[in-house]
Each structure stands twice: as C-alpha cells, then as structure tokens.
Amino acid sequence: MMSRGILRASLAVVLCLAVIPIFSGCGDKETTAPIATTGACCVGTSCMTLSAANCAQNGGTYRGDNVSCATNPCVSQTTGTISGVVSLPAGLPGDLGNARVGLFTSLDNWNSDTSARPFGRVSGSGPTVGISETGVTPGSYFVEVWSDVDHSGDFSAGDWWGISGTSTWPNPVPTMVMVSGGGTVTVTIYLIAIP
C-alpha cells in the first residue's frame, strides 16, 4: 500500500510536469505570468502605452509593440520641416543675417522667382547661419538662399547665393529635397559670390 506522502509527491510531479505548470509546489520554478509587451495605443488623438489586449479593451488602435508615444503617432502629421546650415566659403568674411530662403517646386518657378510659400529668413548672423522652415507642405523642393549684399532687390555682382545641390554660377546643379509629413529634411548649402 502506498503512503500518503509518496502519493502527494507523485501527484506534485505530475502536476508540475504536465498538467498545471503554475502549480506552486514545483520546486525552484518561478510561477509568475509572462509580462505583456506594450506599445502605443491611440484612442482618438490621445496616445497611451498599453498592451495590445488592453488597447482593444479601451476601444483604441494598437500601433505596434515598443512603439513610443513620444512623437504621438495618433496625430496626423500633415507638414514637415527643412532645417540646416548655410555657409560662406571657408575663411571669407561676411554676414548672412539678411539672407532669404526660397522653396521652389520646379526650375521654372525658380527661374521666375516664384516661391512655393512666402520667402523665409535664415536664423543668426555671420558667415554661417541656420535654416528652419517649418510647416512645409509635403513634396519636393529646391531650397535657395540669397543674401542681397547691396540691397538692390536684384541678383547682382557681389551678392551671396546658393541652392540645394551644387552652387556654381551661371550653371548651378540644383537638387530637390523631399519633405514628408512629420519629417525633417536637413540641408547644407554653401554660398558663392555672384560674379
């Protein structure tokens, strides 16, 4: 006849190995449930970090495991940003503080000086300044920077000028930059003196 102690030990082994893996008498095994992976959950335009199951229970849309709410993926990003640096050739003095920034959707628009939006201004002063064009409609643009040194209102000898791509005068090689909703495009433009 089998004693109760042997029967209880045999039952514990069966429960631990096959039937109930979370049985508390399973020796050194941990008995905690796995932790659910979380990610961004959108309820309207609000973002919460939840598991997929909790997101569904709250009527939300789960954006994926480990997706952060830091950039709020629940808000539609309809515009982008162009940022960057504009510089005079190394070692040349000058102040680009009055330079304008134009965004052109075609070479025809660039040739006719028809910017896709109001002309912007650089930030800072001196031979190296910054560009920060925010609220840009997604699309492709030529980015031009012009410093009207003699304040004539026209391109003239001695003015500083440059475009995204390669700035050479009178035959530049412009390159378009692509702006996406919610994205930032970084440009570096080196200006030349118009001869």
C-alpha atoms as one frame of an Amber mdcrd trajectory, in Angstrom:
protein
   0.000   0.000   0.000   1.292   3.465  -0.953   1.636   6.024   1.806   0.038
   9.472   1.608   3.461  11.164   1.465   4.537   9.200  -1.616   1.146   9.742
  -3.293   1.290  13.510  -2.633   4.859  13.732  -4.009   3.903  11.735  -7.120
   0.867  13.975  -7.726   3.044  17.112  -7.376   5.486  15.805 -10.001   2.636
  15.050 -12.428   1.091  18.495 -11.896   4.433  20.282 -12.342   5.479  18.409
 -15.464   2.306  18.019 -17.442  -0.949  19.279 -16.109  -0.609  22.615 -14.312
   2.723  24.376 -14.917   1.891  27.117 -12.432   1.279  24.699  -9.578   3.003
  26.287  -6.576   4.714  23.106  -5.447   7.018  22.863  -8.495  10.335  23.267
  -6.757  12.520  26.191  -7.835  10.432  27.237 -10.848   9.101  30.795 -10.939
   5.319  30.944 -11.018   4.828  34.421 -12.484   2.804  35.000 -15.644   4.662
  36.472 -18.650   4.633  40.280 -18.929   2.680  41.555 -21.922   4.607  43.683
 -24.421   3.328  47.252 -24.657   3.276  49.917 -27.318   1.436  52.999 -28.485
  -2.348  52.800 -28.264  -4.382  55.526 -29.963  -7.777  56.479 -28.603  -8.731
  59.355 -30.860  -5.676  61.627 -30.878  -4.563  60.581 -27.377  -1.661  58.165
 -27.034  -1.288  55.696 -24.147   1.282  52.948 -23.627  -0.713  49.723 -23.259
  -0.624  46.084 -24.273  -2.498  45.143 -27.440  -5.241  43.470 -25.376  -5.680
  46.475 -23.045  -5.710  48.798 -26.049  -8.546  46.805 -27.643 -10.470  46.803
 -24.323 -10.235  50.612 -24.293 -11.503  50.905 -27.882  -8.092  52.005 -29.186
  -5.934  51.264 -32.189  -2.685  49.475 -31.320   0.283  50.931 -33.278   2.697
  48.078 -32.513   4.965  46.570 -29.880   7.504  49.024 -28.421   6.146  51.955
 -30.488   6.615  55.097 -28.393   4.048  57.789 -27.640   6.873  60.371 -27.580
   6.096  61.641 -31.096   2.369  60.964 -30.674   1.675  58.646 -33.609  -2.033
  59.334 -33.054  -1.874  62.840 -34.503  -1.718  63.086 -38.260   1.475  64.803
 -39.317   0.491  66.933 -42.301   3.561  69.160 -42.657   7.316  68.774 -42.467
  10.427  70.808 -41.733  13.520  71.825 -43.671  16.446  72.665 -41.445  20.147
  73.019 -41.939  23.199  75.206 -42.246  24.184  77.875 -44.773  27.835  78.907
 -45.005  30.145  81.212 -46.891  33.322  79.642 -48.305  35.805  78.858 -45.524
  37.757  81.865 -44.339  35.709  84.518 -46.170  34.154  87.214 -44.009  30.559
  88.280 -44.412  27.233  88.496 -42.689  24.368  86.341 -43.968  21.914  87.655
 -41.387  19.646  89.229 -44.046  19.601  86.187 -46.394  16.238  84.960 -47.623
  15.186  81.340 -48.102  13.018  80.299 -51.039  11.372  76.933 -51.703  10.680
  76.168 -55.357   8.698  73.244 -56.767  10.207  73.412 -60.266  13.051  75.000
 -62.196  10.508  77.208 -63.992   9.322  78.530 -60.612  12.920  79.030 -59.551
  13.755  80.921 -62.777  10.718  83.171 -62.294  11.492  83.594 -58.534   8.066
  82.173 -57.593   8.488  80.528 -54.208   6.010  77.823 -53.162   5.406  79.787
 -49.951   6.401  83.193 -48.606  10.158  83.660 -48.540  11.698  82.816 -45.198
  14.749  84.172 -43.416  17.832  82.481 -42.064  18.471  82.429 -38.333  21.577
  84.007 -36.858  24.230  86.210 -38.377  27.819  85.977 -39.569  29.361  83.684
 -42.191  27.381  80.616 -41.027  23.638  80.759 -40.345  20.776  78.321 -39.928
  17.651  77.390 -41.849  14.458  76.338 -40.103  11.458  76.247 -42.405   8.560
  74.674 -40.513   5.025  73.884 -41.662   6.209  72.886 -45.147   3.636  71.055
 -47.268   4.951  67.563 -48.163   6.566  67.494 -51.598   9.843  68.097 -53.437
  11.609  71.455 -53.319  14.692  73.275 -54.486  15.987  75.247 -51.489  17.651
  78.540 -52.401  19.409  81.040 -50.147  20.254  84.543 -51.368  21.926  87.363
 -49.479  21.270  90.704 -51.204  24.546  92.322 -50.125  23.975  95.645 -51.931
  20.235  95.741 -51.013  19.287  96.328 -54.678  16.451  93.788 -54.713  18.036
  92.057 -57.741  20.665  89.399 -58.176  23.833  91.386 -58.713  27.590  91.009
 -58.576  28.849  90.514 -55.041  25.620  89.014 -53.682  25.923  85.644 -51.909
  23.842  82.862 -53.411  23.384  79.081 -53.124  20.946  76.270 -53.811  20.405
  72.701 -52.634  22.701  70.654 -54.821  25.802  72.286 -56.281  26.048  76.066
 -56.368  28.003  77.219 -59.407  27.398  80.366 -61.404  25.938  80.668 -64.004
  25.216  76.914 -64.309  24.112  75.516 -60.936  23.170  71.862 -60.494  20.109
  72.085 -58.235  18.889  69.034 -56.333  15.400  68.731 -54.902  14.821  67.706
 -51.303  11.810  65.590 -50.344   9.683  66.763 -47.417   7.327  64.268 -45.781
   4.562  64.845 -43.255   6.039  64.836 -39.763   9.591  64.564 -41.099  12.624
  66.839 -41.058  14.979  67.207 -44.017  18.458  68.547 -43.282  20.303  70.566
 -45.921  23.744  72.130 -46.089  24.140  74.962 -48.586  27.445  76.589 -49.445
  27.067  80.053 -50.911  29.123  81.570 -53.704  29.635  85.198 -54.660  27.777
  86.129 -57.842  30.450  87.398 -60.273
